[in-house]
Amino acid sequence: MTARLLYFLIYFIAFHTVFAQEKKTLNINKTTEAPKIDGVLDDEVWQNAEEATDFIQFRPEMGVIETEDQRTIVKMAYDDNAIYVAAYLYDSPELIMKQVNQRDNFGQQDFFTVVLNPNNDAQNDTEFFAFPSGNQADAIVSPGNGNDFGWNGVWDSTVKIVEDGWIVEMKIPYSNLRFSNQAIQTWGIQFHRRFRRDNTQYSWNPIDRTKGNTGLYHGVLQGIENIKPPTRLSLYPFASGLFTTIDGKSENKQSLGLDLKYGVTENFTIDATLIPDFSQAGFDDVRLNLGPFEQMFSEQRQFFTEGVDLFNKGNLFYSRRVGGSPAERPQLNENEEFVNYPNTIKVLNAVKLSGRTKKGLGVGIFNSITEKTEVTIKNTDTDELRKAIAEPFTNYNIIVLDQQFNKNSSVSLINTNVTRNGHYRDANVTGLLADITNKKNTFNLEAEVKMSSLNLADGNQNGYSTEFEISKVGGNFRYGIGHDLADNKYDINDLGVQFRNNYSNYSADFSYRTFEPTENFNSLSIGIRTQYRQLFKPSTYTGFNIGINFDAQSKKLHNFGINFNTEPGKQYDYFGPRTEGRYFIYENAASLNGFFSSNSNKVVSFFSRVSFYTQFESDRDLFSYSFDFGPRIRFNDHFSLRYSIDFNRTGGSRGYVTDFNADIIYGERDQVTLVNSIRGSYNFNSYHGLSLSFRNYWATVDYDEDLFHLLENGKLSREKGYTVNDIADPNINFNTWNLDFSYTWQFAPGSQLSALYRNQLFNYSNAASDDYFDSLETLFEQPIQHTLSLRLVYFIDYNNVKHLFMNNEG
């Protein structure tokens, strides 16, 4: 007992000494001879460079000093063109995890990270990752948006495995960074090192995970003098070819285009795609949607994923709107049908200007234009064809002003605007946002006020929304309360995404989490959350829920958790009926789910999840269950494969079917969903590799013969005797197949050649009684679309070629 108490006191004093000390400082010297980036630290510049040492663990345990045989030594230098980094990472070579991956893919391997913050504002970092396999990752980081790995810098690194560890050498050109033109520079600096085998992570300057963002714990980099921001002009000319064939019809497309980045000042950059080409964007995980709200898909076009942190303020920008499906479907007359209807609209160009001043003012301007798109409509009686506009020439704009202060807070103003040529719907949304944390980084206030304005053919529509949340964000115990509302005219769906309006919701949450390992767990958290929901107008109760969750990681690096959620009493669904003012009542809903993810460092690992859902209601027999299972196999450091199966069966659910004879028709239905997917990769090295993505989604919906109509009181009745024979057959068999097989080769920094083969199938029918194999056989009878695509992108840095122009002038 005495020994334990003594150990605790020593640990307590050491821990608080570590975190009470002043920030570390690293002095950097200028060199006249740049080091060779070869992973051999024999260059003269490294001989007398100051060392950054004594790394401190911050995950899973804080305050642990690195051991002698796993110590890290980092040195830095600079010249007029770049920052140079050399790191010697001691370790046993046989223990270093080094799965080969492509850019921005971490996989199962260790890493070393350099974090630079030229403004030293704790909120705008640029991170550069090097892995033992030789591949790179990089990201732009801010507290509100986390790590943006969509940003890709062009920099050089070499890694070498040696007998007592591994060595990293980096060259980071100034074109990757934004800094002011000052004679003497003081930057924020941090180094991270992660040991994948036990998931421990160390930093040079100590990090306290119990409060604040990690940028608050950067060290200081001093000694940079008389450097000037370079002319930041990068060109990305590309050429692409696309060949598509389906049902005996073929199409060839070739295109030349150009993307560019230009630094208009030392802190502001223009990004433009002048002739966009998104032919190799990944496929969307389409699923059957029986609900009242649209499906959302992740953005896979690089221009719209890179450097968009400012534009995401207030969640008013859903980039898939730009070039997405037409906003308004043309009206069809009797006996008419669409000959062809586009799923996407062509993007003519897109431009972003963004940056932040030394005083913390961020400015973002976004503009994109899509072309006028027509569709052909056919009269099924006369075969007469006519043209109609599905989407006019459209202009999308965003303007953002974001002022940061106190290294942990910001106030933002954002405006989005969509203007359609002619007498079509226009939209404008403005938001004022505040994200304020106190000086001790223990309490946070988030507040938002947003206003929308629509210019419609029959007049204007104005709406507003507010959000407010105050939370304790430091320490083991955390809690918060919040309120959000929107009136029934608020609408941001022209450039944002909003599922519903006319709500006024109150919420509260409480949680406990650990930041130090316990006897059995590396980490654990327990939380409880609740929400009381009502309409904004009239102020009517719509529902209440309360949920409890538990998540943990064991000492053997297995992750697991359980979640329980209930909606006690009557719940009023005002959205399912698809008619304003009408609602559907359900009662006493409850769900339970749990997951387990085994240690992913093992050669074979897996993820699994089991879920249950039911409603305790007198005349209901609803029960739903699902399970996911996904084994992952790492055959060697070059080849890995992951398979997953997701199965769901729901019996006795009730949902909207259609409107018929002025009644809202509901049906009781059984639904089965089965999703099979495979993802695999073989990387020859960190510069080129093969990847495979496959997904087959199958769902059936089988309705009972007798249907309901929705009563004014929210209940369902069969008194009118509606059956499935009175309406178009509502049963569904929905089946999709997508396969992508690609090869990528980074043949020079920033330059890439990529080849893609894709095939896809789709079938939608009423054969709900068909089993999976019958449905699959029917799917293979449909026309299959084959796509071959080849794309070459070449990176040109003006600073590397300007001497050619200077010589020509001479």
LOLO-505229 format. One line per 2 residues: for each residue x, y, z of C-alpha. Coordinates in steps of 0.05 Angstrom, whole numbers, always signed. Example, Ala and Ser with C-alpha at 12.3 -4.5 7.8 and 13.67 -1.06 7.14 Angstrom:
BEGIN
+246 -90 +156 ~ +273 -21 +143
***
This chain:
BEGIN
+0 +0 +0 ~ +56 +48 +19
+94 +31 -46 ~ +31 +45 -86
+20 +111 -52 ~ +93 +131 -63
+88 +112 -137 ~ +24 +153 -144
+57 +214 -112 ~ +118 +209 -157
+74 +200 -219 ~ +29 +258 -197
+88 +305 -188 ~ +121 +283 -253
+56 +289 -292 ~ +41 +359 -267
+112 +381 -276 ~ +110 +360 -348
+45 +397 -362 ~ +61 +457 -321
+126 +473 -357 ~ +131 +526 -410
+127 +508 -483 ~ +189 +479 -514
+228 +520 -564 ~ +268 +495 -623
+318 +542 -657 ~ +328 +531 -731
+386 +553 -774 ~ +389 +574 -846
+431 +534 -894 ~ +465 +553 -959
+469 +481 -982 ~ +404 +441 -981
+409 +369 -955 ~ +399 +312 -1003
+332 +279 -987 ~ +357 +207 -986
+346 +184 -914 ~ +421 +187 -899
+436 +241 -848 ~ +508 +256 -868
+494 +325 -896 ~ +533 +382 -865
+469 +419 -845 ~ +450 +364 -796
+516 +362 -760 ~ +505 +423 -715
+430 +430 -719 ~ +392 +436 -653
+356 +373 -632 ~ +284 +364 -611
+283 +306 -561 ~ +248 +279 -498
+181 +261 -529 ~ +122 +251 -482
+66 +201 -490 ~ -5 +229 -494
-44 +167 -517 ~ -67 +123 -485
-30 +148 -424 ~ -6 +220 -412
+61 +241 -385 ~ +102 +177 -398
+173 +193 -420 ~ +200 +156 -481
+249 +100 -468 ~ +321 +101 -491
+311 +46 -543 ~ +250 +81 -573
+273 +153 -569 ~ +262 +204 -624
+311 +258 -647 ~ +288 +312 -696
+328 +366 -730 ~ +306 +423 -775
+336 +472 -824 ~ +312 +521 -877
+334 +560 -937 ~ +300 +608 -986
+258 +553 -1015 ~ +237 +503 -963
+236 +475 -893 ~ +279 +412 -882
+266 +359 -829 ~ +308 +300 -807
+283 +250 -756 ~ +318 +189 -726
+266 +143 -696 ~ +298 +89 -653
+263 +21 -651 ~ +273 -53 -665
+266 -61 -741 ~ +227 -126 -734
+174 -90 -692 ~ +162 -32 -740
+95 -38 -774 ~ +100 -17 -847
+41 -38 -890 ~ +50 -7 -959
-6 +42 -977 ~ -20 +98 -1025
-24 +172 -1006 ~ -67 +191 -946
-80 +119 -928 ~ -53 +101 -859
-65 +26 -857 ~ -28 -15 -805
+37 +22 -797 ~ +76 +70 -753
+82 +143 -771 ~ +121 +207 -758
+86 +275 -764 ~ +110 +346 -771
+57 +398 -753 ~ +71 +470 -776
+31 +532 -757 ~ +63 +593 -789
+13 +640 -756 ~ +25 +608 -688
-50 +615 -675 ~ -64 +544 -649
-122 +537 -698 ~ -94 +530 -769
-44 +473 -775 ~ -13 +438 -835
+7 +366 -821 ~ +58 +324 -859
+60 +249 -846 ~ +115 +200 -864
+108 +125 -858 ~ +160 +69 -854
+133 +42 -921 ~ +152 +108 -954
+82 +134 -969 ~ +59 +203 -949
-3 +236 -920 ~ -19 +309 -907
-77 +349 -880 ~ -101 +419 -863
-127 +420 -791 ~ -173 +466 -753
-213 +453 -688 ~ -281 +461 -721
-268 +416 -781 ~ -215 +367 -757
-165 +338 -806 ~ -179 +354 -879
-141 +299 -917 ~ -173 +322 -982
-117 +374 -985 ~ -55 +349 -1022
+10 +386 -1018 ~ +71 +371 -1062
+132 +356 -1019 ~ +188 +306 -1017
+206 +253 -966 ~ +250 +191 -961
+248 +137 -908 ~ +303 +87 -893
+299 +27 -845 ~ +364 +18 -806
+389 -31 -755 ~ +365 +9 -695
+301 +41 -723 ~ +281 +83 -782
+301 +151 -811 ~ +256 +204 -843
+282 +262 -885 ~ +234 +315 -912
+234 +375 -957 ~ +172 +419 -949
+171 +475 -1001 ~ +142 +541 -978
+89 +534 -1032 ~ +54 +485 -985
+48 +537 -930 ~ +15 +605 -920
+55 +655 -879 ~ +62 +730 -875
+119 +769 -906 ~ +155 +788 -842
+230 +794 -830 ~ +229 +751 -767
+182 +692 -763 ~ +157 +654 -702
+119 +591 -719 ~ +81 +539 -679
+114 +470 -684 ~ +97 +400 -661
+122 +330 -676 ~ +83 +266 -667
+105 +194 -668 ~ +59 +134 -666
+76 +61 -651 ~ +21 +22 -686
+34 -44 -650 ~ +8 -18 -584
-26 +47 -608 ~ +17 +91 -565
+29 +162 -590 ~ +81 +212 -568
+91 +286 -580 ~ +151 +332 -572
+114 +385 -533 ~ +68 +352 -481
-7 +348 -497 ~ -62 +348 -445
-121 +310 -477 ~ -169 +329 -421
-182 +398 -449 ~ -172 +442 -509
-151 +426 -581 ~ -82 +397 -594
-60 +461 -628 ~ -57 +495 -560
+1 +450 -541 ~ +48 +466 -598
+120 +485 -584 ~ +154 +546 -614
+199 +547 -676 ~ +247 +606 -676
+303 +629 -721 ~ +268 +636 -788
+289 +703 -817 ~ +285 +740 -884
+246 +689 -923 ~ +194 +711 -973
+131 +673 -993 ~ +144 +645 -1062
+101 +656 -1123 ~ +51 +602 -1108
+30 +582 -1178 ~ +18 +508 -1192
-12 +481 -1256 ~ -45 +412 -1264
-58 +400 -1338 ~ -93 +334 -1351
-116 +290 -1408 ~ -169 +237 -1401
-204 +185 -1444 ~ -270 +151 -1428
-301 +91 -1464 ~ -371 +67 -1444
-413 +11 -1471 ~ -482 -13 -1451
-533 -56 -1488 ~ -494 -54 -1553
-485 +22 -1552 ~ -416 +52 -1544
-391 +122 -1530 ~ -321 +153 -1531
-301 +217 -1497 ~ -234 +251 -1495
-218 +315 -1458 ~ -161 +362 -1441
-165 +407 -1381 ~ -129 +447 -1329
-132 +456 -1254 ~ -91 +510 -1221
-71 +540 -1154 ~ -47 +611 -1150
-27 +650 -1088 ~ -55 +720 -1098
-20 +742 -1033 ~ +24 +707 -982
-39 +682 -945 ~ -93 +676 -999
-98 +624 -1054 ~ -142 +614 -1114
-160 +542 -1133 ~ -194 +532 -1200
-217 +475 -1243 ~ -226 +507 -1311
-248 +445 -1350 ~ -272 +396 -1297
-265 +321 -1306 ~ -297 +277 -1253
-300 +213 -1295 ~ -261 +173 -1243
-300 +193 -1181 ~ -320 +131 -1141
-390 +102 -1144 ~ -443 +121 -1093
-470 +71 -1043 ~ -541 +75 -1069
-595 +43 -1026 ~ -670 +35 -1027
-702 +96 -996 ~ -773 +89 -968
-769 +151 -924 ~ -791 +222 -937
-721 +250 -942 ~ -668 +248 -996
-606 +205 -993 ~ -540 +239 -979
-476 +215 -1012 ~ -404 +231 -994
-365 +278 -1039 ~ -314 +241 -1082
-293 +297 -1130 ~ -225 +321 -1107
-237 +395 -1122 ~ -297 +395 -1075
-262 +357 -1019 ~ -197 +396 -1016
-190 +460 -975 ~ -264 +469 -960
-260 +479 -885 ~ -282 +552 -889
-340 +536 -935 ~ -367 +483 -888
-382 +534 -834 ~ -453 +527 -809
-466 +464 -851 ~ -496 +506 -907
-454 +475 -963 ~ -470 +406 -990
-422 +404 -1049 ~ -461 +349 -1084
-513 +402 -1102 ~ -464 +430 -1152
-471 +385 -1213 ~ -523 +342 -1178
-592 +323 -1203 ~ -637 +379 -1232
-672 +422 -1179 ~ -741 +422 -1212
-771 +365 -1252 ~ -808 +389 -1315
-883 +377 -1314 ~ -909 +320 -1357
-975 +323 -1394 ~ -1022 +264 -1399
-992 +205 -1437 ~ -921 +234 -1435
-856 +205 -1410 ~ -783 +225 -1407
-739 +195 -1461 ~ -677 +212 -1422
-670 +245 -1355 ~ -601 +265 -1327
-577 +245 -1259 ~ -524 +299 -1260
-513 +367 -1291 ~ -447 +385 -1324
-402 +431 -1284 ~ -371 +483 -1330
-320 +509 -1280 ~ -308 +522 -1206
-264 +571 -1168 ~ -245 +579 -1095
-208 +636 -1062 ~ -189 +624 -989
-139 +644 -937 ~ -128 +675 -869
-92 +738 -847 ~ -39 +741 -793
-93 +771 -746 ~ -138 +710 -755
-188 +735 -806 ~ -207 +679 -854
-239 +696 -921 ~ -269 +646 -969
-303 +658 -1037 ~ -331 +601 -1078
-362 +603 -1147 ~ -385 +549 -1195
-426 +549 -1259 ~ -466 +491 -1288
-493 +488 -1358 ~ -564 +493 -1384
-592 +422 -1391 ~ -652 +400 -1432
-690 +335 -1431 ~ -731 +301 -1486
-805 +285 -1471 ~ -844 +235 -1513
-919 +230 -1524 ~ -934 +156 -1518
-996 +162 -1562 ~ -967 +201 -1621
-892 +190 -1611 ~ -884 +265 -1616
-822 +292 -1582 ~ -812 +358 -1547
-755 +391 -1508 ~ -760 +419 -1437
-709 +451 -1391 ~ -690 +407 -1332
-639 +457 -1304 ~ -623 +527 -1331
-555 +559 -1331 ~ -540 +563 -1256
-490 +602 -1214 ~ -469 +578 -1144
-434 +627 -1096 ~ -408 +625 -1024
-376 +681 -984 ~ -347 +668 -915
-315 +714 -863 ~ -287 +678 -802
-251 +715 -746 ~ -211 +672 -698
-187 +696 -630 ~ -159 +672 -564
-130 +610 -600 ~ -195 +572 -587
-254 +614 -611 ~ -285 +643 -674
-343 +685 -701 ~ -365 +673 -773
-410 +704 -825 ~ -429 +661 -885
-473 +674 -945 ~ -493 +624 -999
-529 +642 -1063 ~ -558 +602 -1121
-581 +641 -1183 ~ -616 +606 -1240
-622 +640 -1308 ~ -693 +658 -1327
-757 +652 -1286 ~ -733 +596 -1241
-722 +588 -1167 ~ -666 +629 -1136
-641 +621 -1065 ~ -601 +660 -1013
-580 +639 -943 ~ -542 +679 -891
-514 +652 -825 ~ -481 +686 -765
-442 +635 -723 ~ -404 +637 -658
-359 +583 -628 ~ -330 +610 -563
-288 +573 -511 ~ -266 +602 -445
-192 +615 -430 ~ -185 +552 -388
-214 +510 -445 ~ -267 +480 -400
-332 +510 -427 ~ -356 +522 -497
-414 +562 -527 ~ -439 +550 -597
-493 +595 -626 ~ -520 +602 -696
-573 +646 -730 ~ -590 +631 -803
-639 +662 -851 ~ -662 +635 -918
-695 +672 -975 ~ -725 +639 -1037
-746 +677 -1100 ~ -802 +633 -1128
-848 +640 -1188 ~ -906 +656 -1141
-869 +703 -1095 ~ -815 +704 -1041
-808 +656 -982 ~ -766 +676 -921
-748 +632 -862 ~ -700 +628 -804
-666 +579 -758 ~ -628 +584 -693
-582 +537 -654 ~ -553 +544 -584
-511 +497 -542 ~ -469 +508 -480
-424 +451 -458 ~ -371 +432 -408
-314 +408 -454 ~ -257 +394 -405
-245 +340 -355 ~ -272 +270 -345
-344 +292 -332 ~ -377 +331 -388
-447 +356 -400 ~ -486 +404 -443
-554 +432 -460 ~ -579 +458 -526
-638 +483 -567 ~ -648 +487 -642
-708 +510 -682 ~ -730 +526 -753
-795 +558 -776 ~ -837 +526 -830
-808 +570 -885 ~ -734 +557 -872
-703 +522 -933 ~ -629 +515 -950
-633 +457 -999 ~ -609 +494 -1061
-537 +491 -1037 ~ -543 +459 -969
-580 +398 -944 ~ -639 +401 -895
-685 +343 -881 ~ -740 +381 -844
-762 +448 -818 ~ -816 +472 -770
-784 +443 -707 ~ -764 +466 -638
-720 +416 -602 ~ -689 +416 -532
-631 +370 -517 ~ -584 +352 -459
-526 +304 -452 ~ -479 +279 -397
-417 +236 -405 ~ -358 +208 -368
-294 +188 -403 ~ -225 +166 -381
-160 +195 -406 ~ -114 +147 -370
-114 +71 -377 ~ -147 +31 -321
-133 -40 -300 ~ -175 -69 -356
-184 -14 -408 ~ -142 +34 -447
-202 +81 -452 ~ -276 +80 -438
-334 +128 -442 ~ -406 +127 -417
-458 +177 -440 ~ -531 +193 -434
-569 +239 -481 ~ -641 +262 -486
-683 +305 -533 ~ -752 +335 -528
-783 +351 -596 ~ -840 +396 -617
-864 +435 -676 ~ -845 +508 -681
-914 +527 -706 ~ -961 +508 -675
-921 +493 -611 ~ -942 +420 -610
-906 +361 -578 ~ -879 +311 -629
-833 +264 -590 ~ -782 +248 -537
-723 +202 -535 ~ -669 +182 -486
-607 +141 -501 ~ -548 +110 -464
-482 +88 -495 ~ -419 +54 -471
-354 +50 -512 ~ -286 +21 -492
-220 -4 -516 ~ -188 -63 -480
-115 -72 -463 ~ -110 -119 -523
-134 -62 -569 ~ -203 -91 -581
-258 -38 -587 ~ -329 -52 -566
-392 -16 -544 ~ -467 -19 -533
-522 +31 -545 ~ -594 +33 -520
-645 +83 -544 ~ -719 +90 -528
-777 +136 -548 ~ -828 +126 -492
-901 +142 -504 ~ -933 +169 -567
-888 +198 -621 ~ -918 +242 -676
-886 +235 -744 ~ -904 +298 -785
-858 +280 -843 ~ -876 +209 -863
-946 +227 -890 ~ -915 +276 -941
-973 +324 -929 ~ -966 +388 -888
-1004 +386 -822 ~ -1015 +310 -823
-980 +262 -777 ~ -973 +188 -762
-970 +162 -690 ~ -926 +106 -665
-912 +87 -592 ~ -858 +62 -545
-801 +49 -593 ~ -736 +18 -568
-671 -3 -600 ~ -609 -39 -576
-544 -49 -613 ~ -474 -71 -597
-408 -75 -636 ~ -341 -108 -630
-278 -92 -670 ~ -218 -136 -659
-146 -112 -657 ~ -134 -88 -729
-59 -96 -721 ~ -67 -171 -727
-60 -207 -793 ~ -134 -226 -788
-183 -180 -755 ~ -258 -167 -759
-315 -119 -744 ~ -384 -141 -722
-449 -107 -702 ~ -517 -133 -679
-579 -89 -674 ~ -651 -98 -652
-712 -52 -657 ~ -784 -58 -636
-846 -19 -616 ~ -888 -38 -556
-957 -21 -583 ~ -1021 -60 -572
-1039 -72 -645 ~ -968 -77 -672
-923 -136 -685 ~ -860 -100 -706
-791 -129 -697 ~ -727 -114 -734
-658 -144 -728 ~ -593 -136 -766
-521 -158 -764 ~ -457 -135 -797
-395 -177 -803 ~ -330 -157 -836
-266 -197 -835 ~ -201 -163 -856
-139 -201 -878 ~ -70 -171 -887
-35 -224 -928 ~ +31 -185 -926
+54 -113 -925 ~ +32 -104 -997
-34 -141 -1002 ~ -97 -133 -959
-170 -152 -968 ~ -234 -135 -931
-302 -168 -940 ~ -366 -146 -906
-437 -171 -903 ~ -495 -130 -877
-562 -164 -866 ~ -627 -133 -841
-697 -163 -833 ~ -756 -120 -811
-825 -149 -802 ~ -889 -111 -788
-866 -41 -802 ~ -916 +10 -827
-901 +65 -876 ~ -927 +112 -929
-946 +81 -996 ~ -983 +134 -1038
-1040 +183 -1041 ~ -1105 +154 -1068
-1176 +182 -1072 ~ -1154 +241 -1028
-1130 +192 -975 ~ -1060 +180 -949
-1047 +106 -958 ~ -1002 +67 -910
-982 -5 -914 ~ -954 -58 -867
-892 -89 -898 ~ -835 -137 -889
-767 -115 -914 ~ -703 -154 -925
-637 -121 -942 ~ -571 -156 -958
-507 -119 -975 ~ -442 -154 -997
-380 -113 -1008 ~ -306 -126 -1020
-248 -77 -1016 ~ -177 -98 -1032
-111 -68 -1051 ~ -43 -91 -1076
+11 -37 -1072 ~ +75 -52 -1108
+106 +6 -1070 ~ +83 +73 -1043
+78 +102 -1114 ~ +36 +53 -1152
-15 +0 -1137 ~ -80 -36 -1153
-146 -28 -1117 ~ -214 -63 -1120
-282 -39 -1096 ~ -344 -82 -1103
-414 -74 -1075 ~ -479 -112 -1086
-540 -83 -1052 ~ -606 -122 -1052
-671 -104 -1018 ~ -743 -130 -1022
-806 -99 -993 ~ -868 -142 -989
-934 -108 -969 ~ -994 -141 -936
-1053 -144 -984 ~ -1097 -100 -940
-1076 -27 -935 ~ -1091 +29 -886
-1113 +100 -895 ~ -1087 +153 -847
-1139 +185 -802 ~ -1138 +257 -780
-1119 +235 -710 ~ -1055 +201 -734
-1081 +131 -728 ~ -1089 +80 -784
-1154 +47 -806 ~ -1174 -8 -855
-1248 +13 -854 ~ -1247 +35 -928
-1222 -33 -950 ~ -1163 -11 -992
-1119 -67 -1019 ~ -1056 -70 -1061
-1101 -85 -1121 ~ -1130 -14 -1117
-1063 +19 -1131 ~ -1001 +6 -1172
-964 -54 -1143 ~ -922 -26 -1085
-879 -87 -1075 ~ -805 -77 -1090
-745 -117 -1111 ~ -686 -69 -1114
-617 -94 -1136 ~ -552 -57 -1153
-483 -81 -1172 ~ -420 -38 -1175
-348 -59 -1187 ~ -287 -14 -1194
-217 -40 -1210 ~ -163 +13 -1216
-88 +23 -1223 ~ -53 +87 -1200
+19 +108 -1211 ~ +49 +171 -1180
+106 +178 -1229 ~ +130 +246 -1203
+112 +290 -1144 ~ +41 +314 -1154
+35 +277 -1221 ~ -6 +214 -1231
-30 +165 -1283 ~ -94 +127 -1266
-132 +73 -1303 ~ -202 +50 -1283
-247 -6 -1305 ~ -319 -4 -1279
-381 -45 -1290 ~ -450 -35 -1261
-519 -66 -1262 ~ -587 -43 -1236
-655 -75 -1231 ~ -720 -50 -1201
-783 -93 -1203 ~ -843 -115 -1162
-818 -187 -1152 ~ -814 -181 -1076
-823 -256 -1067 ~ -759 -273 -1105
-702 -297 -1061 ~ -631 -270 -1066
-606 -319 -1118 ~ -667 -311 -1163
-659 -235 -1157 ~ -586 -241 -1174
-602 -282 -1236 ~ -652 -229 -1258
-600 -175 -1245 ~ -550 -209 -1292
-603 -209 -1347 ~ -602 -133 -1347
-556 -93 -1394 ~ -488 -85 -1360
-451 -20 -1367 ~ -376 -25 -1378
-331 +36 -1370 ~ -257 +43 -1385
-223 +107 -1364 ~ -151 +133 -1369
-128 +198 -1337 ~ -60 +232 -1336
-46 +292 -1291 ~ +21 +328 -1292
+43 +376 -1237 ~ +80 +440 -1257
+108 +487 -1204 ~ +123 +556 -1231
+182 +562 -1183 ~ +215 +502 -1216
+206 +525 -1288 ~ +211 +601 -1283
+286 +598 -1298 ~ +268 +570 -1366
+229 +633 -1381 ~ +284 +677 -1352
+335 +643 -1397 ~ +291 +653 -1458
+284 +727 -1442 ~ +360 +731 -1436
***
